[in-house]
Amino acid sequence: MDSSPEIRIPVALYGATGVVGQRFLRLLSDHPWFELTDVRSSSHSAGQTLRKRLGEGAPEGLQDLVLGDPSAEPSCRLVFSAMNPEVAGEREAALRDAGHLVVTNASAHRMDEDVPLIVPEVNSGHLGLIEDPSAGAILANPNCSTMGIVLALAPLWEAFGIEAIHTVTLQALSGMGAAAPSVSEFAGSLSPSIPGEEEKIESETCRILGRLDGGRVRHASIKVAATTNRVAVADGHTACVSVALQGAVSRAQILEAWQDYSSTPQELELPSAPQRPVVWLEGEEVPRPELHVDTAQGMAVTVGRLRECPVLDWRFTTLSHNAIRGAAGGALLLAELAVAHGLVAEA
């Protein structure tokens, strides 16, 4: 099903020069649906071209775009936000109130009752929270670890139901943003605490797997426990997941659920949608960030090591690209979904 717009839609990007913002730049530089015409960063960068501000980091074709004043009104209705959490909440709310549709990677509004928190393959129906498509709104991308975990769990939730989840993450350094050390600097180290991450995984998972009822999302009744760690990996968040399912389920049934899984983005043929959002890998040494993080251009989740769990029912390992599927690429897919549902027509 072809849901592409007749002409490319002009879009703005806030936080364009940060780590996630630069991922947005690369993905938007040749996007078939969106044309990046308006870029914003800090007030100190206003007036500079992307070429001057980023040097070789500015994609060809976008190098002469001039960074605008971040406090001024953008020229486009559709706005991508890669802003720092410290400034995102207030600025995104102001953009929404001015009539813009903001697709954000920041955490400030994820748990607001009127903000859809969406993994496009999993809960596209939560777009129903947007009552008036012509008015301003915020659409939120989940936490980068939540994204990979939920996408791997969604086929099991849909096919069998889930009662409890326990996960331990091994998260890449790029998730720290500009402050991240290099892999060589962090080699031999492990940080056993990432502030706020465990709470985000636990709450966001239940919200995404919840159902829309009476104009609000009723969270899924699943017990979720998360422990998060930072490791010496450049890109790619790994999660070791144990699940308790509703009823007896065989290994073959779980593998079939993963391998057959596709959803709304695949049916709509959205340009950023992977053909197979969940990719099963056979073997004891997979998935591995250095080998599999770029599966489907970083937009698919890979899963492996499925085996019985002596505490819950089943356990497995999943890997997702935190900076692509968990950030800029996931936000682009969410915006494509909004276009396909008629939420992005110019006001």
N, C-alpha and C positions, 0 to 999 in steps of 0.2 A: 504494500500500500504506500503510494507516494504522497507524503504530506508536506513536501517542500514549498516554501513561499515562492511567489512569482518573481520577486526581485530580492536581492540581499538586503537584510535588515541592518540599519546603522545601529551600532552599540557603543556604549561607553564602558571604560574600565577604570575603576578606582583602586589605588594601591598597585599601579602598573609596574613599579620598579622594584618591588619586593620579590622574595623567592617565589611565592606562588604567582604573583603578578607576571613575572617573566615567563612562567609556564603558560599562563593565559596568552601572552603575546605570541608565543610560538604556535599555539594551537589555533589562535584567531587569524594568524597571518595569511592562511589560505583556506579559511573555513568556507564551505559552499553556501551557507545560509546567512552568515553574519559578516558585516563589514565594520571593522574597528575604525571609528572616526574621531573618537574623543578619549583622551587618556589623562588621568590625574594621578598625582602622587602627593608629596608634601608641599607645603607652601614654599619651602626653600628651593624646590625643583621647578616651580612654575616658570614658564617662559623658555625652558630648555627643550631641545629636541631629544627624542629617545636616543639618537646617535650620540649626542654629547653626554647624556646622562649615563648610558649603559655601554657605550663603545661597541665592541663586537657582540655584546649580548642583545643588541637590538636587531630583530629579524629584518631581513631584506624586504623592502616594500613598506615597512613601518618606521624606518629610521628618521624620516623627516616630520613625523607627527610631533606636535608641540605640546608639552605637558601643561594642562590648564590649572587654574586656581581650584583647589579641592573644595573650597567653600562656595564656589559659584554654581549656578544651575547648569546641569549638563544639557547637551544639545539633543540627546536621544531619550526615548522612553525606556528602552531596555538598558539596564545598568548591571554590570558585573562588579562584585565587590571582593577584592583581595586585601581589604584594609586590615590593619592591626586591630586586635580586639579592643585596645584602649580607646580607639576613636570610632570603631565601626558601629557600635550600638546607636549612638546619637545621630551620626551622619546618615546611616541607613534609614532610620526612622524619619528623618527630615526629607530624604529623597522619596520615601513612600508617601508621606503626607503631601508632597508636591505633585503626586500623580505618576511617579515612576514605578516600573516593575523592577525590583532589585533581586538579583540572584546572587546569594552571598555564600562565601566559603567561611565566613567568620561565625563565631559561636554565640554572639550576643542575643540573637532572637530565636535560636533553635527551639526553645521550649515554650515560646509564646503561644497561647492557645489558638490565635488566629493566623499563625504562620505555618504553612505546610513544611514539614521536615521530610524530605523525600529521597529515597533511592529509586530511580525511575522504573526499574524492573519489578520492584517490590510493592510499592504503595502509591502508584500514580493516581489512584482514586482520591487521595488526600488533597489533590488540587481543588476538590469540591469545597474546601474552606474559603476559597476566593469567591465571594458572592457576586461581586461586580467587576468583571474583567476590564472595564474601562477606567476603573479607579486604580490608585496606587496599591502596591502590595509587596511583600517580601516573601521570597521562596528560599528555603535554607537547605544547604548541603550538609550532610552529617559530618561528625568527627571522622578523621581519616582512618582510624582503626575501626570504628563502628561500621563504616561503609563496607570494608572487606568482610567482616564477620557476618553482618546481616545478609549480604548477598550470598554467602555460602550457606547460611541457615535457611534462607527463604524457600528453597525447594523442599526442605524437610518440614518446615512449618506448614506449607501449603498441602503437602501430601499426607503428613502423619500427625501434625500437632506437636508442640514442644512444651514440656513442663518446667525444665530447668536447664540453665547453661552455666558452665564454668569455663573461663578463658584466661590464658596467660599470654600476654603479647610480648614480642621482641621487636621494638620499633626503631626505624631507621633514623639516622642523624638529621636527614633533611627535614624531618618533622619539627626540628627546633628553629627553622627559619634562618635568618641571617646570622644568628648567634651560634650556629652549629660549628663544632670543631670538625676538622677533616677526619677521615677514617684512621689515618696514621696517627693523628694526635690522640684519638680516643682508643686506639688499639690496646687490648688488654684490660679495658675498663667495661663496667656495666653499671648503669644507674638503675637501682631497683624501685625508683619512684618517679612518676611523671605527674606533677600536680594537676589535679582536675580530670585526668584522663579516665581513671577508673569510674568515676561518677558519670562521666559523659557516656561511656559505653553502656553502663547499666541502665541509665534512664532513656537514652536515645533508642536503644534496641527495642524496648517495650513500646515506645511511642511509634516507631516506624512499623512495627508488626501489629499495632493496634488497628481498630476499625473506626471509620467515620460514622458518627451516630448523632443525629440531631444538631448538626453544625459544630461538633467538636470531636476530637479524637479520644476514644476510650482506649487506654493503654492495654496491651496484651498482658494477661495474668501469667507471667513467666518469672521465675526466680533467676536472677542474673548476678553472677559474681565475677569480677574482673580484677586481675593483677597486671600492672603494666611495667615494662622495663625498656630502657634505652640501650641499644647495642651498637657495636662498631660496624654498621652497614650503611652504605650511602643512601640507597633508595629501596623501599619495600618493607612493609610491615607484615611480620609473620605472627600468626595467632595459633596457639594450641588450644583446641576447643573440645570440651566434653559436653554431651547433651543427654538429657532424659526425654525420651519421646513418649507419646501417648499410645501405649499399646506395644505389642511385640512387632518388631520390624527387622527384616533380614538385611544382611550386607548387600545382597543383590538388589533389593528394593531401594536402598539408599543410593547406590551407584546409578540405578536407572533414573531416580529423581533428579540427580545432578546432571546426568548426560542428556536428558530430555528437556531440560529447563530452558524456556525462553518466555518472553513476556511482551508487554506493550511496546517498548522501544524497538524490539526486533520486528514485531508486526507492523509498526509504522515506518520501518526502514529509516530510522533516524540516523544521520550521518556519523555520529560518534558512538553509536551502539555496536558493541561486539556481536558477531554472529552467534557466539556461544558465551554467555556471560559467566558461566561457571565451567571450568575446564578441569576434568579429573586427570591426574597423573599417576600412573602405576609405578610402584617401586618404593623402597624403603628410604631413599636419599632425596626425596622430592616432597614438596617444592623447595627451591633454593633461590634466594634473591638474585644471585649473580647469573642464574640461568633462566629464570622464569618471570622476573618482575615486569618485563616488557611484553608479555603475552597479549596478543590482540592490541598492540600499540599501547600497552599499559592499562587497557580498559576492562580486561577480564580478570576474574579471581581464579587462582589455581588452588586445587585441593588435593591432598594426598594422605597417605598413612592412615587410612580408615581401619579401625580395629575396635573390638569390644572394650568397654570400660568397666572395671570391677566396681566402680563407685556409682556412676550413672549408667547409661546404656551403651553409648558409642563415643569414640573420640577420633579426632582427625586434626590435620594441620592445614592451615590456609594462608595464602600469600596474596597481597594486593599492593599495587603501586600507590603509595600514599600521596605523592605529588601530582599524579595524573588522575586515576580513578577516585582517589580519596580527596582530591582538591579541584584543580582547574578542569580536568576532563570530566569529572562528575558534574560540576556546575554547568559546563557546556551542554552535556546531555540533558540536564534538567531544564535548561533554557529551550533546547530543541523540543522537549516534551511540552513545554508551555506554549510554544509556537503552534505545535500540532493541535493543541486544545483551544486555540483561538484567544490566548491571553496576551499576545504581544502586538496586536494591531496598533499602529501609531494612533495616539489619542488626538 
